[in-house]
Amino acid sequence: MKRLLATATLIAFFISIIPNSYAAVTAGTKCKVIGSKKTVGSKIYTCTSGKWSAGVRITKPKPKPTPTLTPTPSTKEKEYFNLLLQNVISGGPPKDGIPAVEKPEYTSVEEANKWLLPNDIVFGIDYQGFVAAYPQRILVWHEIVNEKINGEQVSVTYCPLTGTIFGFKGEIAPGVSTTFGVSGKLVNSNVIMYDRKTDSYWSQILGKAFSGQSTGKTLDEFPTYWTTWERWKKKYPDTKVLSRATGFIRDYGVGSDPYGSYTGDFKGYYTSPSLIFEPIYKDTRLQSKTVVVGIRDGKGNAFAVLKDTLRAKKVIEFQLGKTTIVITYDEKLDAHRATMKETGKWINSVDAMWFAWAAFYPDTKLLR
């Protein structure tokens, strides 16, 4: 009996020294420190008037979704991206084997006149007050020029095999900008760019990433103009011109284009009906290298018009999905500009070889 009494006394002693946080807490039982709170299970109890109040159930906040760089592609889009991936091929050079121009330098019109011919192809931009010409003779060796305009990262991109020039803004996510490089890979003969933030693959003609962390993301674009040196400098006499001092040893002289020429007697690849690489889809409505002006809305709708037809008609109005588009021919530059009729908002229009445009947009409408 004495042993049992001693044991009971010892248990009572230990209970008396247990911290209040471990003591039993239920609604209505006594508490000592007014305003103190105790968490028991999934409820919080508060000491009020010497007694524990009814417990308030703890509501755990829903976890915030992990931010991603891109929207989730639809099932149909995923299937299309997989198709592109299955048809990616090597263009020959390895990654960065065709080096992008990273720190472009520019010269004056006077300096450029010493080596550019009047009918040389140049790619012009007039963006946020920055006017510059990028000679095709230089870009055929580099394909991408990374530039900053008023603090904004942009890239001027050219694919010789598809005859396409695009200006892309470098923002791939809110507050995240990047430069681009040449991956050495092609799909439908079109250059596949990679970004230096996520190493994702971007199709130039799609303007969209189809592989990697940025899959499904579409790049914002700005206007570019395929024209001649004579036309460009006449319209923009104070233009800057990309310098031949690119940091690389390349032959930027007349006749140095490895694919042929847009100005000389030997046109080579640029007018030959033959292709170096086969596209996923072939459309025989036009000869493969015929130049069309293409417009797409990023929603699967695409339209193409023969550039010669646009030259003749001057202004063409058509439907792109539910939107009315007006494309106007610029005689001074032998170029074009497209806008949405209802809002006047600019939408990109690009010169392209027919085979490439049709390969990426097999459902494209065509105006001959």
C-alpha positions as CSV (number, residue, x, y, z in Angstrom):
1,M,0.0,0.0,0.0
2,K,2.8,2.4,0.9
3,R,4.5,1.6,-2.4
4,L,1.2,2.4,-4.4
5,L,0.8,5.7,-2.5
6,A,4.4,6.7,-3.2
7,T,3.9,5.9,-6.9
8,A,0.7,8.0,-7.1
9,T,2.4,10.9,-5.4
10,L,5.3,10.7,-7.8
11,I,2.9,10.7,-10.8
12,A,1.1,13.7,-9.4
13,F,4.4,15.5,-9.1
14,F,5.4,14.9,-12.7
15,I,2.0,16.0,-13.9
16,S,2.3,19.2,-11.9
17,I,5.6,20.1,-13.7
18,I,4.5,19.2,-17.2
19,P,4.6,22.4,-19.3
20,N,1.2,24.0,-19.9
21,S,1.6,23.3,-23.7
22,Y,1.5,19.6,-23.1
23,A,-1.4,19.6,-20.5
24,A,-4.8,18.5,-21.7
25,V,-6.8,21.3,-23.3
26,T,-10.5,21.1,-24.0
27,A,-13.2,23.7,-24.2
28,G,-14.3,24.8,-20.7
29,T,-11.4,23.5,-18.8
30,K,-9.4,25.9,-16.6
31,C,-6.4,27.9,-17.8
32,K,-4.0,30.3,-16.1
33,V,-2.7,32.9,-18.5
34,I,-5.5,35.0,-20.0
35,G,-4.9,35.5,-23.8
36,S,-2.6,32.6,-24.2
37,K,-3.2,30.2,-27.1
38,K,-2.7,26.5,-27.5
39,T,-2.8,24.4,-30.6
40,V,-4.1,20.9,-30.2
41,G,-4.6,18.7,-33.2
42,S,-6.2,20.8,-35.9
43,K,-7.7,23.4,-33.5
44,I,-6.5,26.6,-31.7
45,Y,-7.7,27.3,-28.1
46,T,-7.6,30.7,-26.4
47,C,-7.6,31.2,-22.6
48,T,-10.5,33.7,-21.8
49,S,-11.9,34.4,-18.3
50,G,-9.8,31.5,-16.9
51,K,-11.2,28.9,-19.2
52,W,-10.3,27.6,-22.6
53,S,-12.6,28.7,-25.3
54,A,-14.1,26.5,-28.0
55,G,-11.4,25.5,-30.4
56,V,-11.1,27.2,-33.8
57,R,-10.2,24.8,-36.6
58,I,-7.0,25.6,-38.4
59,T,-7.6,26.1,-42.2
60,K,-4.4,25.4,-44.1
61,P,-3.9,27.7,-47.1
62,K,-4.0,26.0,-50.4
63,P,-0.5,25.7,-51.8
64,K,0.3,28.2,-54.6
65,P,0.9,26.5,-58.0
66,T,4.5,26.4,-59.0
67,P,5.0,29.2,-61.5
68,T,5.9,28.1,-65.0
69,L,7.4,29.9,-68.0
70,T,4.6,28.9,-70.3
71,P,1.0,27.9,-70.6
72,T,0.3,24.2,-70.8
73,P,0.0,23.3,-74.5
74,S,-3.3,21.7,-75.6
75,T,-3.4,18.0,-76.6
76,K,-3.5,18.9,-80.3
77,E,-0.5,21.3,-79.8
78,K,1.5,18.6,-78.0
79,E,0.9,16.2,-80.8
80,Y,2.2,18.8,-83.3
81,F,5.2,19.5,-81.1
82,N,6.0,15.8,-81.0
83,L,5.7,15.7,-84.8
84,L,8.2,18.5,-85.1
85,L,10.6,16.8,-82.7
86,Q,10.4,13.6,-84.6
87,N,11.5,15.5,-87.7
88,V,14.3,17.5,-86.3
89,I,17.5,17.0,-88.2
90,S,21.1,18.2,-88.1
91,G,21.8,21.1,-90.5
92,G,25.5,20.1,-90.5
93,P,27.2,22.6,-88.1
94,P,27.0,21.8,-84.3
95,K,25.4,24.0,-81.7
96,D,26.8,27.6,-82.2
97,G,28.7,26.3,-85.2
98,I,26.9,29.1,-86.9
99,P,27.7,31.9,-84.4
100,A,25.2,34.5,-83.5
101,V,26.5,38.1,-83.4
102,E,26.4,39.0,-79.7
103,K,27.9,42.5,-79.6
104,P,26.9,44.1,-82.9
105,E,28.8,47.1,-84.1
106,Y,27.5,49.6,-86.7
107,T,28.8,51.8,-89.4
108,S,27.5,54.8,-91.3
109,V,25.8,54.9,-94.7
110,E,29.1,56.4,-96.1
111,E,31.1,53.5,-94.8
112,A,28.6,50.9,-96.0
113,N,28.5,52.4,-99.5
114,K,32.2,51.3,-99.8
115,W,31.3,47.6,-99.8
116,L,27.5,47.2,-100.3
117,L,26.0,47.2,-103.8
118,P,22.8,49.1,-104.5
119,N,20.8,45.8,-105.1
120,D,22.3,43.9,-102.2
121,I,19.6,42.5,-99.9
122,V,19.4,44.1,-96.5
123,F,17.0,43.4,-93.6
124,G,15.8,46.7,-92.1
125,I,14.3,47.5,-88.8
126,D,12.7,50.7,-87.5
127,Y,11.9,49.9,-83.9
128,Q,11.5,52.4,-81.0
129,G,13.5,55.0,-82.9
130,F,16.3,52.5,-83.7
131,V,16.9,52.3,-87.4
132,A,19.4,49.8,-88.8
133,A,20.1,47.7,-91.8
134,Y,21.4,44.1,-91.5
135,P,23.1,43.0,-94.8
136,Q,22.1,39.5,-96.0
137,R,25.8,38.9,-96.9
138,I,26.6,39.1,-93.2
139,L,23.5,37.3,-91.7
140,V,23.9,34.3,-94.0
141,W,26.9,33.4,-91.9
142,H,25.4,34.1,-88.5
143,E,21.6,33.9,-88.8
144,I,21.0,35.7,-85.5
145,V,22.0,39.2,-84.2
146,N,21.3,39.8,-80.5
147,E,20.8,43.5,-79.7
148,K,19.5,45.7,-76.9
149,I,17.2,48.6,-78.0
150,N,16.4,51.1,-75.2
151,G,17.2,48.4,-72.7
152,E,15.0,45.8,-74.3
153,Q,16.6,42.5,-75.4
154,V,15.7,41.7,-79.1
155,S,17.0,39.4,-81.8
156,V,17.1,39.8,-85.6
157,T,16.9,36.3,-87.1
158,Y,17.4,35.0,-90.6
159,C,17.1,31.6,-92.1
160,P,18.7,31.3,-95.5
161,L,17.1,27.9,-96.3
162,T,13.5,29.2,-95.9
163,G,14.1,32.8,-96.9
164,T,12.6,34.2,-93.7
165,I,13.5,37.1,-91.5
166,F,11.9,37.7,-88.1
167,G,12.4,40.2,-85.3
168,F,11.8,38.7,-81.9
169,K,11.6,40.3,-78.4
170,G,13.7,38.4,-75.9
171,E,11.2,38.2,-73.0
172,I,10.2,34.5,-72.5
173,A,8.4,35.1,-69.2
174,P,7.4,38.2,-67.2
175,G,10.7,39.9,-66.2
176,V,12.8,37.1,-67.9
177,S,14.7,38.0,-71.0
178,T,17.2,36.1,-73.0
179,T,19.4,36.0,-76.1
180,F,19.3,33.3,-78.7
181,G,21.7,31.1,-80.5
182,V,21.7,28.7,-83.5
183,S,21.2,25.2,-82.4
184,G,22.6,23.6,-85.5
185,K,19.2,21.8,-85.9
186,L,16.5,22.2,-88.5
187,V,12.8,21.3,-89.0
188,N,11.2,21.8,-92.4
189,S,14.6,23.3,-93.3
190,N,13.9,26.2,-90.9
191,V,16.5,27.2,-88.3
192,I,15.8,26.0,-84.8
193,M,17.0,28.6,-82.3
194,Y,17.7,27.9,-78.6
195,D,17.4,30.4,-75.8
196,R,20.2,30.8,-73.3
197,K,18.0,30.8,-70.2
198,T,16.2,27.4,-70.6
199,D,18.0,25.9,-73.6
200,S,14.6,25.3,-75.2
201,Y,14.1,24.8,-78.9
202,W,12.3,27.5,-80.8
203,S,11.0,27.3,-84.4
204,Q,11.7,30.6,-86.2
205,I,8.7,30.4,-88.5
206,L,6.4,29.4,-85.7
207,G,7.9,31.9,-83.3
208,K,7.2,29.4,-80.6
209,A,9.1,26.9,-78.4
210,F,8.3,23.3,-79.1
211,S,10.8,21.5,-76.8
212,G,12.2,22.2,-73.3
213,Q,11.1,24.3,-70.3
214,S,9.6,27.0,-72.5
215,T,7.5,24.7,-74.6
216,G,4.3,26.4,-75.8
217,K,5.6,29.9,-75.2
218,T,5.2,32.3,-78.1
219,L,7.7,35.2,-78.7
220,D,6.5,38.7,-79.3
221,E,7.6,40.1,-82.6
222,F,8.5,43.5,-84.1
223,P,8.5,44.5,-87.8
224,T,11.4,43.7,-90.2
225,Y,11.7,44.6,-93.8
226,W,13.3,42.5,-96.6
227,T,14.5,45.1,-99.1
228,T,17.6,46.4,-100.9
229,W,20.4,48.6,-99.8
230,E,19.5,51.3,-102.3
231,R,15.8,51.4,-101.2
232,W,16.6,51.3,-97.5
233,K,19.2,54.1,-97.5
234,K,16.9,56.3,-99.6
235,K,14.1,56.0,-97.1
236,Y,16.4,56.1,-94.1
237,P,19.5,58.2,-95.0
238,D,20.7,58.2,-91.4
239,T,20.4,54.5,-90.9
240,K,23.0,52.5,-89.0
241,V,24.5,49.5,-90.8
242,L,25.7,46.3,-89.2
243,S,29.5,46.3,-89.4
244,R,31.6,43.5,-90.9
245,A,33.5,43.6,-87.6
246,T,31.5,40.8,-86.1
247,G,34.3,39.2,-84.1
248,F,34.5,36.3,-86.5
249,I,36.5,35.5,-89.6
250,R,34.0,35.2,-92.4
251,D,34.0,36.2,-96.1
252,Y,31.3,38.9,-96.4
253,G,32.3,39.8,-100.0
254,V,30.2,39.6,-103.2
255,G,29.7,36.0,-104.3
256,S,30.6,34.5,-100.9
257,D,27.1,33.3,-100.0
258,P,27.5,29.5,-99.8
259,Y,23.9,28.9,-101.0
260,G,23.9,31.1,-104.1
261,S,23.0,34.7,-104.8
262,Y,19.9,37.0,-104.8
263,T,21.7,39.5,-107.0
264,G,24.2,37.6,-109.3
265,D,23.6,35.4,-112.3
266,F,24.1,32.2,-110.3
267,K,21.1,32.1,-108.0
268,G,21.8,28.6,-106.8
269,Y,19.6,27.2,-104.0
270,Y,17.4,30.3,-103.8
271,T,15.6,29.6,-107.1
272,S,16.3,25.9,-107.7
273,P,13.2,23.7,-107.3
274,S,15.3,21.2,-105.4
275,L,15.5,21.1,-101.6
276,I,18.4,20.0,-99.5
277,F,16.1,18.7,-96.7
278,E,12.6,17.3,-97.2
279,P,9.8,19.0,-95.3
280,I,7.2,17.1,-93.2
281,Y,4.4,18.1,-95.6
282,K,4.5,19.1,-99.3
283,D,2.1,21.4,-101.0
284,T,2.3,21.5,-104.8
285,R,0.1,24.5,-105.4
286,L,3.2,26.5,-106.0
287,Q,6.8,25.9,-107.0
288,S,8.8,25.2,-103.8
289,K,10.9,28.4,-103.7
290,T,8.1,30.8,-104.8
291,V,8.1,33.8,-102.5
292,V,4.9,34.4,-100.6
293,V,3.9,36.8,-97.9
294,G,2.7,34.9,-95.0
295,I,0.6,36.0,-92.0
296,R,-0.5,33.8,-89.0
297,D,-2.4,34.7,-85.8
298,G,-1.0,32.1,-83.4
299,K,-4.4,30.4,-83.2
300,G,-3.8,28.0,-86.1
301,N,-5.0,30.4,-88.8
302,A,-2.6,31.2,-91.7
303,F,-2.8,33.1,-95.0
304,A,-0.3,33.5,-97.8
305,V,-0.3,35.6,-100.9
306,L,2.1,35.6,-103.8
307,K,4.4,38.5,-103.4
308,D,4.0,39.4,-107.0
309,T,0.2,39.5,-106.6
310,L,0.6,41.9,-103.7
311,R,2.9,44.1,-105.8
312,A,0.2,44.2,-108.5
313,K,-2.8,44.8,-106.2
314,K,-1.1,47.1,-103.7
315,V,-3.8,46.5,-101.0
316,I,-5.3,43.1,-100.1
317,E,-8.1,42.5,-97.5
318,F,-8.8,39.0,-96.2
319,Q,-10.1,37.1,-93.2
320,L,-7.7,35.4,-90.8
321,G,-10.0,33.4,-88.5
322,K,-12.6,36.0,-87.4
323,T,-10.3,39.0,-87.9
324,T,-10.2,41.1,-91.1
325,I,-6.6,41.8,-92.1
326,V,-5.4,44.5,-94.5
327,I,-2.0,44.1,-96.0
328,T,-0.5,47.1,-97.9
329,Y,2.4,47.0,-100.3
330,D,5.2,49.5,-99.7
331,E,6.6,50.6,-103.1
332,K,9.5,52.5,-101.6
333,L,10.9,49.4,-99.9
334,D,9.3,46.6,-102.0
335,A,8.0,45.4,-98.7
336,H,4.7,45.3,-96.9
337,R,2.8,46.0,-93.7
338,A,-0.3,44.3,-92.3
339,T,-2.8,45.5,-89.8
340,M,-6.1,44.4,-88.2
341,K,-8.8,46.4,-89.9
342,E,-11.0,46.8,-86.8
343,T,-8.3,48.1,-84.5
344,G,-5.4,49.2,-86.8
345,K,-3.1,47.0,-84.7
346,W,0.0,45.7,-86.4
347,I,0.3,42.0,-87.2
348,N,3.5,40.5,-88.6
349,S,3.7,39.7,-92.3
350,V,6.8,37.9,-93.6
351,D,8.4,36.9,-96.9
352,A,8.9,33.1,-97.1
353,M,9.6,30.3,-99.5
354,W,6.3,28.6,-100.2
355,F,7.5,25.1,-99.3
356,A,8.5,26.1,-95.8
357,W,5.3,28.2,-95.1
358,A,3.1,25.3,-96.3
359,A,5.1,22.8,-94.3
360,F,4.4,24.6,-91.0
361,Y,0.9,25.7,-92.0
362,P,-0.6,23.0,-94.2
363,D,-4.1,24.5,-93.8
364,T,-2.9,27.9,-95.0
365,K,-5.2,29.8,-97.3
366,L,-3.5,30.9,-100.5
367,L,-4.1,33.9,-102.8
368,R,-2.3,33.4,-106.1
